[in-house]
Amino acid sequence: MGNTLEIITLVSAVLVILLILIQQRGASLGSGSGSSSELYTTRRGLEKSLFVTTVVFVCVFVLSILGLLIIPA
């Protein structure tokens, strides 16, 4: 059981990193200094799907870490 949780943790960590890097939030040059031209935007289409998928994999990652902490080695 512990070995399976370790694999789930590793895979979900890699996927979370990749999903975060894929997202393009504030990709303009001014956003680096904190001054974005948009006040508020809503996520639509692929951007929303990537966001929801990222949240799901972060939850899987956190739950697998908690499972590793609870289950004795």
Distance bins in CASP14 RR format, pairs under 12 A and 6 or more apart:
PFRMAT RR
TARGET T0000
AUTHOR 0000-0000-0000
RMODE 2
METHOD distances of the structure
MODEL  1
1 7 0 0 0 0 0 1 0 0 0 0 0
1 8 0 0 0 0 0 1 0 0 0 0 0
1 64 0 0 0 0 0 1 0 0 0 0 0
1 67 0 0 0 0 1 0 0 0 0 0 0
1 68 0 0 0 0 1 0 0 0 0 0 0
1 70 0 0 0 0 0 1 0 0 0 0 0
1 71 1 0 0 1 0 0 0 0 0 0 0
1 72 0 0 0 0 0 1 0 0 0 0 0
1 73 0 0 0 0 0 1 0 0 0 0 0
2 8 0 0 0 0 1 0 0 0 0 0 0
2 9 0 0 0 0 1 0 0 0 0 0 0
2 64 0 0 0 0 1 0 0 0 0 0 0
2 65 0 0 0 0 0 1 0 0 0 0 0
2 67 0 0 0 0 1 0 0 0 0 0 0
2 68 1 0 0 1 0 0 0 0 0 0 0
2 69 0 0 0 0 0 1 0 0 0 0 0
2 70 0 0 0 0 0 1 0 0 0 0 0
2 71 1 0 1 0 0 0 0 0 0 0 0
2 72 0 0 0 0 1 0 0 0 0 0 0
2 73 1 0 0 1 0 0 0 0 0 0 0
3 9 0 0 0 0 0 1 0 0 0 0 0
3 10 0 0 0 0 0 1 0 0 0 0 0
3 64 0 0 0 0 0 1 0 0 0 0 0
3 68 0 0 0 0 0 1 0 0 0 0 0
3 71 0 0 0 0 0 1 0 0 0 0 0
3 73 0 0 0 0 0 1 0 0 0 0 0
4 10 0 0 0 0 0 1 0 0 0 0 0
4 11 0 0 0 0 0 1 0 0 0 0 0
4 64 0 0 0 0 1 0 0 0 0 0 0
4 67 0 0 0 0 0 1 0 0 0 0 0
4 68 0 0 0 0 0 1 0 0 0 0 0
4 71 0 0 0 0 0 1 0 0 0 0 0
5 11 0 0 0 0 0 1 0 0 0 0 0
5 12 0 0 0 0 0 1 0 0 0 0 0
5 60 0 0 0 0 0 1 0 0 0 0 0
5 61 0 0 0 0 0 1 0 0 0 0 0
5 63 0 0 0 0 1 0 0 0 0 0 0
5 64 1 0 1 0 0 0 0 0 0 0 0
5 65 0 0 0 0 1 0 0 0 0 0 0
5 66 0 0 0 0 1 0 0 0 0 0 0
5 67 1 0 1 0 0 0 0 0 0 0 0
5 68 1 0 1 0 0 0 0 0 0 0 0
5 69 0 0 0 0 1 0 0 0 0 0 0
5 70 0 0 0 0 1 0 0 0 0 0 0
5 71 1 0 0 1 0 0 0 0 0 0 0
5 73 0 0 0 0 0 1 0 0 0 0 0
6 12 0 0 0 0 0 1 0 0 0 0 0
6 13 0 0 0 0 0 1 0 0 0 0 0
6 64 0 0 0 0 1 0 0 0 0 0 0
6 65 0 0 0 0 0 1 0 0 0 0 0
6 67 0 0 0 0 0 1 0 0 0 0 0
6 68 1 0 0 1 0 0 0 0 0 0 0
6 71 0 0 0 0 0 1 0 0 0 0 0
6 73 0 0 0 0 0 1 0 0 0 0 0
7 13 0 0 0 0 0 1 0 0 0 0 0
7 14 0 0 0 0 0 1 0 0 0 0 0
7 60 0 0 0 0 0 1 0 0 0 0 0
7 64 0 0 0 0 1 0 0 0 0 0 0
7 68 0 0 0 0 0 1 0 0 0 0 0
8 14 0 0 0 0 0 1 0 0 0 0 0
8 15 0 0 0 0 0 1 0 0 0 0 0
8 57 0 0 0 0 0 1 0 0 0 0 0
8 59 0 0 0 0 0 1 0 0 0 0 0
8 60 1 0 0 1 0 0 0 0 0 0 0
8 61 0 0 0 0 1 0 0 0 0 0 0
8 62 0 0 0 0 0 1 0 0 0 0 0
8 63 0 0 0 0 1 0 0 0 0 0 0
8 64 1 0 1 0 0 0 0 0 0 0 0
8 65 0 0 0 0 1 0 0 0 0 0 0
8 66 0 0 0 0 0 1 0 0 0 0 0
8 67 0 0 0 0 1 0 0 0 0 0 0
8 68 0 0 0 0 1 0 0 0 0 0 0
9 15 0 0 0 0 0 1 0 0 0 0 0
9 16 0 0 0 0 0 1 0 0 0 0 0
9 57 0 0 0 0 0 1 0 0 0 0 0
9 60 0 0 0 0 1 0 0 0 0 0 0
9 61 1 0 0 1 0 0 0 0 0 0 0
9 62 0 0 0 0 1 0 0 0 0 0 0
9 63 0 0 0 0 1 0 0 0 0 0 0
9 64 1 0 1 0 0 0 0 0 0 0 0
9 65 1 0 0 1 0 0 0 0 0 0 0
9 66 0 0 0 0 0 1 0 0 0 0 0
9 67 0 0 0 0 1 0 0 0 0 0 0
9 68 1 0 0 1 0 0 0 0 0 0 0
9 69 0 0 0 0 0 1 0 0 0 0 0
9 71 0 0 0 0 0 1 0 0 0 0 0
10 16 0 0 0 0 0 1 0 0 0 0 0
10 17 0 0 0 0 0 1 0 0 0 0 0
10 60 0 0 0 0 0 1 0 0 0 0 0
10 61 0 0 0 0 1 0 0 0 0 0 0
10 64 0 0 0 0 1 0 0 0 0 0 0
10 65 0 0 0 0 0 1 0 0 0 0 0
10 68 0 0 0 0 0 1 0 0 0 0 0
11 17 0 0 0 0 0 1 0 0 0 0 0
11 18 0 0 0 0 0 1 0 0 0 0 0
11 57 0 0 0 0 1 0 0 0 0 0 0
11 60 0 0 0 0 1 0 0 0 0 0 0
11 61 0 0 0 0 1 0 0 0 0 0 0
11 64 0 0 0 0 1 0 0 0 0 0 0
12 18 0 0 0 0 0 1 0 0 0 0 0
12 19 0 0 0 0 0 1 0 0 0 0 0
12 53 0 0 0 0 0 1 0 0 0 0 0
12 54 0 0 0 0 0 1 0 0 0 0 0
12 55 0 0 0 0 0 1 0 0 0 0 0
12 56 0 0 0 0 1 0 0 0 0 0 0
12 57 1 0 1 0 0 0 0 0 0 0 0
12 58 0 0 0 0 1 0 0 0 0 0 0
12 59 0 0 0 0 1 0 0 0 0 0 0
12 60 1 0 1 0 0 0 0 0 0 0 0
12 61 1 0 1 0 0 0 0 0 0 0 0
12 62 0 0 0 0 1 0 0 0 0 0 0
12 63 0 0 0 0 1 0 0 0 0 0 0
12 64 1 0 0 1 0 0 0 0 0 0 0
12 65 0 0 0 0 1 0 0 0 0 0 0
12 68 0 0 0 0 0 1 0 0 0 0 0
13 19 0 0 0 0 0 1 0 0 0 0 0
13 20 0 0 0 0 0 1 0 0 0 0 0
13 57 0 0 0 0 1 0 0 0 0 0 0
13 58 0 0 0 0 1 0 0 0 0 0 0
13 60 0 0 0 0 1 0 0 0 0 0 0
13 61 1 0 1 0 0 0 0 0 0 0 0
13 62 0 0 0 0 0 1 0 0 0 0 0
13 64 0 0 0 0 1 0 0 0 0 0 0
13 65 0 0 0 0 1 0 0 0 0 0 0
14 20 0 0 0 0 0 1 0 0 0 0 0
14 21 0 0 0 0 0 1 0 0 0 0 0
14 57 0 0 0 0 1 0 0 0 0 0 0
14 60 0 0 0 0 0 1 0 0 0 0 0
14 61 0 0 0 0 1 0 0 0 0 0 0
15 21 0 0 0 0 0 1 0 0 0 0 0
15 22 0 0 0 0 0 1 0 0 0 0 0
15 50 0 0 0 0 0 1 0 0 0 0 0
15 53 0 0 0 0 1 0 0 0 0 0 0
15 54 0 0 0 0 1 0 0 0 0 0 0
15 56 0 0 0 0 1 0 0 0 0 0 0
15 57 1 0 1 0 0 0 0 0 0 0 0
15 58 0 0 0 0 1 0 0 0 0 0 0
15 60 0 0 0 0 1 0 0 0 0 0 0
15 61 0 0 0 0 1 0 0 0 0 0 0
15 64 0 0 0 0 0 1 0 0 0 0 0
16 22 0 0 0 0 0 1 0 0 0 0 0
16 23 0 0 0 0 0 1 0 0 0 0 0
16 50 0 0 0 0 0 1 0 0 0 0 0
16 53 0 0 0 0 1 0 0 0 0 0 0
16 54 1 0 0 1 0 0 0 0 0 0 0
16 55 0 0 0 0 1 0 0 0 0 0 0
16 56 0 0 0 0 1 0 0 0 0 0 0
16 57 1 0 1 0 0 0 0 0 0 0 0
16 58 1 0 1 0 0 0 0 0 0 0 0
16 59 0 0 0 0 1 0 0 0 0 0 0
16 60 0 0 0 0 1 0 0 0 0 0 0
16 61 1 0 1 0 0 0 0 0 0 0 0
16 62 0 0 0 0 1 0 0 0 0 0 0
16 64 0 0 0 0 0 1 0 0 0 0 0
16 65 0 0 0 0 0 1 0 0 0 0 0
17 23 0 0 0 0 0 1 0 0 0 0 0
17 54 0 0 0 0 0 1 0 0 0 0 0
17 57 0 0 0 0 1 0 0 0 0 0 0
17 58 0 0 0 0 0 1 0 0 0 0 0
17 61 0 0 0 0 0 1 0 0 0 0 0
18 50 0 0 0 0 0 1 0 0 0 0 0
18 53 0 0 0 0 0 1 0 0 0 0 0
18 54 0 0 0 0 1 0 0 0 0 0 0
18 57 0 0 0 0 1 0 0 0 0 0 0
19 46 0 0 0 0 0 1 0 0 0 0 0
19 47 0 0 0 0 0 1 0 0 0 0 0
19 49 0 0 0 0 0 1 0 0 0 0 0
19 50 1 0 0 1 0 0 0 0 0 0 0
19 51 0 0 0 0 1 0 0 0 0 0 0
19 52 0 0 0 0 0 1 0 0 0 0 0
19 53 1 0 0 1 0 0 0 0 0 0 0
19 54 1 0 1 0 0 0 0 0 0 0 0
19 55 0 0 0 0 1 0 0 0 0 0 0
19 56 0 0 0 0 1 0 0 0 0 0 0
19 57 1 0 0 1 0 0 0 0 0 0 0
19 58 0 0 0 0 1 0 0 0 0 0 0
19 60 0 0 0 0 0 1 0 0 0 0 0
19 61 0 0 0 0 0 1 0 0 0 0 0
20 50 0 0 0 0 1 0 0 0 0 0 0
20 51 0 0 0 0 0 1 0 0 0 0 0
20 53 0 0 0 0 0 1 0 0 0 0 0
20 54 1 0 0 1 0 0 0 0 0 0 0
20 55 0 0 0 0 0 1 0 0 0 0 0
20 57 0 0 0 0 1 0 0 0 0 0 0
20 58 0 0 0 0 1 0 0 0 0 0 0
20 61 0 0 0 0 0 1 0 0 0 0 0
21 50 0 0 0 0 0 1 0 0 0 0 0
21 54 0 0 0 0 0 1 0 0 0 0 0
22 46 0 0 0 0 1 0 0 0 0 0 0
22 47 0 0 0 0 1 0 0 0 0 0 0
22 49 0 0 0 0 0 1 0 0 0 0 0
22 50 1 0 0 1 0 0 0 0 0 0 0
22 51 0 0 0 0 0 1 0 0 0 0 0
22 53 0 0 0 0 1 0 0 0 0 0 0
22 54 0 0 0 0 1 0 0 0 0 0 0
22 57 0 0 0 0 0 1 0 0 0 0 0
23 43 0 0 0 0 1 0 0 0 0 0 0
23 46 0 0 0 0 0 1 0 0 0 0 0
23 47 1 0 0 1 0 0 0 0 0 0 0
23 48 0 0 0 0 0 1 0 0 0 0 0
23 49 0 0 0 0 0 1 0 0 0 0 0
23 50 1 0 1 0 0 0 0 0 0 0 0
23 51 1 0 0 1 0 0 0 0 0 0 0
23 52 0 0 0 0 0 1 0 0 0 0 0
23 53 0 0 0 0 0 1 0 0 0 0 0
23 54 1 0 0 1 0 0 0 0 0 0 0
23 55 0 0 0 0 0 1 0 0 0 0 0
24 31 0 0 0 0 0 1 0 0 0 0 0
24 41 0 0 0 0 0 1 0 0 0 0 0
24 43 0 0 0 0 0 1 0 0 0 0 0
24 46 0 0 0 0 0 1 0 0 0 0 0
24 47 1 0 0 1 0 0 0 0 0 0 0
24 50 0 0 0 0 1 0 0 0 0 0 0
24 51 0 0 0 0 0 1 0 0 0 0 0
25 31 0 0 0 0 1 0 0 0 0 0 0
25 32 0 0 0 0 0 1 0 0 0 0 0
25 34 0 0 0 0 0 1 0 0 0 0 0
25 36 0 0 0 0 1 0 0 0 0 0 0
25 38 0 0 0 0 0 1 0 0 0 0 0
25 41 0 0 0 0 1 0 0 0 0 0 0
25 43 0 0 0 0 1 0 0 0 0 0 0
25 47 0 0 0 0 1 0 0 0 0 0 0
25 50 0 0 0 0 0 1 0 0 0 0 0
25 51 0 0 0 0 1 0 0 0 0 0 0
25 54 0 0 0 0 0 1 0 0 0 0 0
26 32 0 0 0 0 1 0 0 0 0 0 0
26 33 0 0 0 0 0 1 0 0 0 0 0
26 34 0 0 0 0 1 0 0 0 0 0 0
26 35 0 0 0 0 0 1 0 0 0 0 0
26 36 1 0 1 0 0 0 0 0 0 0 0
26 37 0 0 0 0 1 0 0 0 0 0 0
26 38 1 0 0 1 0 0 0 0 0 0 0
26 41 0 0 0 0 1 0 0 0 0 0 0
26 47 0 0 0 0 0 1 0 0 0 0 0
27 36 0 0 0 0 1 0 0 0 0 0 0
27 37 0 0 0 0 0 1 0 0 0 0 0
27 38 0 0 0 0 0 1 0 0 0 0 0
27 47 0 0 0 0 0 1 0 0 0 0 0
28 34 0 0 0 0 0 1 0 0 0 0 0
28 35 0 0 0 0 1 0 0 0 0 0 0
28 36 1 0 0 1 0 0 0 0 0 0 0
28 37 1 0 0 1 0 0 0 0 0 0 0
28 38 0 0 0 0 1 0 0 0 0 0 0
29 35 0 0 0 0 1 0 0 0 0 0 0
29 36 0 0 0 0 0 1 0 0 0 0 0
29 37 0 0 0 0 0 1 0 0 0 0 0
30 36 1 0 0 1 0 0 0 0 0 0 0
30 37 1 0 0 1 0 0 0 0 0 0 0
30 38 0 0 0 0 0 1 0 0 0 0 0
31 37 0 0 0 0 1 0 0 0 0 0 0
31 38 0 0 0 0 1 0 0 0 0 0 0
31 41 0 0 0 0 0 1 0 0 0 0 0
41 47 0 0 0 0 1 0 0 0 0 0 0
41 48 0 0 0 0 0 1 0 0 0 0 0
41 51 0 0 0 0 0 1 0 0 0 0 0
42 48 0 0 0 0 1 0 0 0 0 0 0
42 51 0 0 0 0 0 1 0 0 0 0 0
43 49 0 0 0 0 1 0 0 0 0 0 0
43 50 0 0 0 0 1 0 0 0 0 0 0
43 51 1 0 1 0 0 0 0 0 0 0 0
43 52 0 0 0 0 1 0 0 0 0 0 0
43 53 0 0 0 0 0 1 0 0 0 0 0
43 54 0 0 0 0 0 1 0 0 0 0 0
43 55 0 0 0 0 0 1 0 0 0 0 0
44 50 0 0 0 0 0 1 0 0 0 0 0
44 51 0 0 0 0 0 1 0 0 0 0 0
45 51 0 0 0 0 1 0 0 0 0 0 0
45 52 0 0 0 0 0 1 0 0 0 0 0
45 53 0 0 0 0 0 1 0 0 0 0 0
46 52 0 0 0 0 0 1 0 0 0 0 0
46 53 0 0 0 0 0 1 0 0 0 0 0
47 53 0 0 0 0 0 1 0 0 0 0 0
47 54 0 0 0 0 0 1 0 0 0 0 0
48 54 0 0 0 0 0 1 0 0 0 0 0
48 55 0 0 0 0 0 1 0 0 0 0 0
49 55 0 0 0 0 0 1 0 0 0 0 0
49 56 0 0 0 0 0 1 0 0 0 0 0
50 56 0 0 0 0 0 1 0 0 0 0 0
50 57 0 0 0 0 0 1 0 0 0 0 0
51 57 0 0 0 0 0 1 0 0 0 0 0
51 58 0 0 0 0 0 1 0 0 0 0 0
52 58 0 0 0 0 0 1 0 0 0 0 0
52 59 0 0 0 0 0 1 0 0 0 0 0
53 59 0 0 0 0 0 1 0 0 0 0 0
53 60 0 0 0 0 0 1 0 0 0 0 0
54 60 0 0 0 0 0 1 0 0 0 0 0
54 61 0 0 0 0 0 1 0 0 0 0 0
55 61 0 0 0 0 0 1 0 0 0 0 0
55 62 0 0 0 0 0 1 0 0 0 0 0
56 62 0 0 0 0 0 1 0 0 0 0 0
56 63 0 0 0 0 0 1 0 0 0 0 0
57 63 0 0 0 0 0 1 0 0 0 0 0
57 64 0 0 0 0 0 1 0 0 0 0 0
58 64 0 0 0 0 0 1 0 0 0 0 0
58 65 0 0 0 0 0 1 0 0 0 0 0
59 65 0 0 0 0 0 1 0 0 0 0 0
59 66 0 0 0 0 0 1 0 0 0 0 0
60 66 0 0 0 0 0 1 0 0 0 0 0
60 67 0 0 0 0 0 1 0 0 0 0 0
61 67 0 0 0 0 0 1 0 0 0 0 0
61 68 0 0 0 0 0 1 0 0 0 0 0
62 68 0 0 0 0 0 1 0 0 0 0 0
62 69 0 0 0 0 0 1 0 0 0 0 0
63 69 0 0 0 0 0 1 0 0 0 0 0
63 70 0 0 0 0 0 1 0 0 0 0 0
64 70 0 0 0 0 0 1 0 0 0 0 0
64 71 0 0 0 0 0 1 0 0 0 0 0
65 71 0 0 0 0 0 1 0 0 0 0 0
67 73 0 0 0 0 0 1 0 0 0 0 0
END
